[in-house]
Amino acid sequence: MSRIKIITDSTSDLPKGMAEKYDIEVLPLTIFFDRDEYRDWVDIAPNAFFERMRNSEKLPTTSQVNPNSFKEKYELFLKDYDHIISVHLSSDASGTYNSAVIAGEMIGEDKITVIDTRNYTYGFGQMVIEAAEMAGEGRTKEEIIDRINYLIDNVKTLFVVDTLEYLKKGGRLSATKATIGTLLNLKPILTVEDGKIVAIDKARGMKKALKRIVEIMQEQGADLKGQKVKLGHADNLEHLRDFEAAIEETYGKFEMEEFEIGCVIGVYCGPGTVVIHYI
């Protein structure tokens, strides 16, 4: 039986203890806040990070994992494992996937499979968990890769940002549109399409936006039976509970797994964001 190692990056936002439980290696991206430098999920917790974001005029910046960091880890684990499956966030958002590809080419592609999940945060973090579970069960690399590819095609992501301020600071929304949207209390509803974040609707107020997401799920034919739905938030547990209640109004009781959105993803969506991932 071949031994397979699962590697990912910190934007997978794995819930606490999951990496240790499933023997997953997580390489952190880096956040730069003024003159301070933090490794995502290592040097600063999300709640402290989001509090600092709220009180800062300047948006922090991020840096991808570099090829040498991947190369070092790949070489280390190939001493004890037959194959590495390296699973990462959408290449449209970060050069981390490309860094992993470069490192794999340096070592030999026959021993390393690098996957661009075309998704974000726990939308692909759940793929990492499933891959690690399968590796622990002794499944083949082909079986694991097939399952990840199935999830890439079928995991749906819908989220709402609580404020337009960070879209404006990040240059993704003009100051004029941000001001108008803020005055009208508009909350953009976004999804992921082929690795890109796309705005699909908006609502006035967070509670209406969360209910609108549930309507969109119905329109998409979402069936939550038999799956564990992933609900996440960026320092906004109150609205996560509102979201849970809105889903239960339509779907009844459902199985749920909560997670926190990490600092790197939080740079772009801002504190207050609420997200759902489902198959």
N, C-alpha and C positions, 0 to 999 in steps of 0.2 A: 504493500500500500504506500503510495507516494504521500509525502508530507507537503502541505500547501500553507503558505503564510499570507495573511491578508494585511495589507498596508493601506492607509488612507491619510488624508490631511485633516487639519483641525476644523475646517468648515463643514465637516460632516455632522458636527454638533451632537456627538454621541452622548446620551444621558450618562450621568455620573456612574462610574463603576463598570460600564459596559465594555470598555476597551480591555480592562483587566480580566473581566469574566470570560471574554471570548479570545483573549490573547491577540488583540489587534494592535498593531504599531501605528501610532498617530503622529504625523509630522506637523508641527505648528507653523502657520503663517505668522507674520510679524505685524504689529500695529505700532505706528509712530504717532504719539500725542504730544504736540509741542516738542520738547527736547527729550521726552521719555520714550523708551522702547519697551514693548511688551510682547511676549510670545502668547499667541492666542490660546486661551484655556489653561495656560501654565502660570503666567505671572500676574494675571488680573482676572477676577471673576466678572461675569456679565453684569450683575447688578451694580457693582462699583463702577464699571466702565460706562454704563448707560447714565448713571448719575453724573459722571464727569462730562459726558456728552451734552447733557441738558444744560450744564453751567458753562459751556465753552462756546465762544464765538467762532472758533476755527474748527473745521472738520478734520478728524484724524485721517491719516493715510495708512495704507497697508502694503505689504510686500510678500510676494509669492515665495514658496519653498524653492530653493535653488537646486540645480542638477546635482551638485556635489553632495548635498545633504541626502538626496535620494540614493546616489551611488554608494555612499558609505553604508546606508541601511541595507541596500540590496546585497552588497558584498558580505555584510555581517550575517544576514539571515540565510543566504545561500550556502553557508557552511553547514547548516543543520536542516535546511528544507530543500525539497526537490524543485519547487516552483513558487513564484511570488505572483499574487494577483493584487495589483495596485489600483485602487478605486478612488476617483476624484471628482470634484465639482466641475461644472460646465466650463469648457475651455473658452467660452464667450465672456466669462467673468474674471478669469485669472490665468496667468501663465503657468500655474502649478502643474496642470496636466502635461503641458509641453516640457516642463523640467523633468517630469517623471519619464516621459518618452525618451528624452535625450540621455538620461541616466541608463535606461534600459538598453539603448543602442550601444552605449559604451561597454556594457557587460556582455550582452548577447540576448537577443530577443526570444530565443527558444526557451529561456528559463524564466522570463518575466512577461506577464501580460498587463498592460496598462489600459485602463478603461476610463473614457470620458462619459460620465453618467448623464450629461446634459441636464442636470438638476442641481439643486442647492440645499444647504442645511440638511435637516434630517430626511428630506425627500430622497437624498442619496445615502444618508447615514443608515437608513433601514436596509438598503442594499448591502452595505458593508457588514451589518449584523448578520443578515441571512447568509452571506458568503462565508463568514467566519463559523457560523453554526454548521454549515454544510462541510466545511473543511474539517471541523472537529469530529464530524460523523464519518470521515473517511471518503467523502464523495470525490469524484474525479474533477480535474480542472475543467474539463469540457462541461460537466453537469453544472458546476458553479458558474461558469461564464454564461451558459445558456440561461440560467435563472436570472442573473444580473441583467442580461439583455432583455428578458421578458419584462422585468421591473422598469427598465429604462423606457420601454414602450407604454407601460400601463400605469405607472405612478403619476397621479395628478396632484398638482400643487396650486393652491389658491390662497392669497393672503391680502391683508389690508394694512396700510400704514396709518399710524395715528396722527401724524403731522407731515405737512409738505415741506417743512423747514430743511430737512436733510436732503431731499431730492433737489431743492434749490441750491443748497450749499455745495452739493456734489456736481452741479452743472447739468442735472438731468431734467430740470424744470426752470423756466424763466422766472425771474423775480416777480414780474407782473402776474403771471398765472398763479404763482404760489400765493401772492397776496390776495387775489380774488378768491382762490380756493379756500384759503384760511378764513376769510370773512364769511364765506358761505358754509363753513364747517364741512367742506367736501372731503370725503375719504376715498382715495382711489383703490379700486379692487384690481389686483394683478394676478397673472398666472405665468406659467413657464411654458413656452412653445419652442421646441427644438433648441433648448439650451438658452433661449433669450427670455428676458422678463418683459412681459407685454401687459399694458393696461387694457382691461376689457370692460370696465364699468366704473361707476362711482355712486356714492350715496351720501346723504347729509347726516352726519353723526355716525359714531362707531357702531351703535346697536343696530341701526338700519343697515349698515354695511355688512355686518355679520349675518343678519337675516337674508340679505341679498346673496351672500355666498352660498347659503343653504339652498336658495332658489336655483342658483346656477348649478349646484350639484344635482338637483332634481332634473333640471333641463338636460344635463349630461348623462342622465340615467344612472347615477351613482347608487350602488347597492352596498350598504355597509355590513351586511350580514356575513359572518364567517371571517372577518378580518379585523385587525387591530388598527384603528384609525390613529394617526399621529397628529396631535395638537400641540403647537408651540407658541411661545410668546417671547417678546423682548422686554423684560421687566414690566409685564402687564398682566398679572395673574387675575385681576378683577375682570378684565374683558375676556380672558380665556374662559372664565366661568360663565360669562354671558354667552359666549360662543357655544360652549357645551350645552347650555340650556336651549339655545336656538336650534341646535341639531336634534336634541331629544324631542323637541316639540313636533318635528317632522318625522324623524326616524325611530323614535322611541329609544329605549336604553341601547347603548352600543358600547363595544369594548374600545377602550382608549388608552393610548400611551402618551404621557406628557413629556415635553422636552423644552429646554431653554435655547433660544437663538443666541449664538456666540458673538464675540466682539467683532470679528472680521465681517461677518454677514451683517451685523448690526450697524457697522459704519455706513452701509448703503441704504438700509431700510429705516434706521433710526429706532429709538426706544418707543415702545408702545405697539409695535407691530404684532399682529396675530396671524398665524398660518395653520393650514390644514394640509396634510398629505394623505391620500387614500388611493386604493387600487380600483 
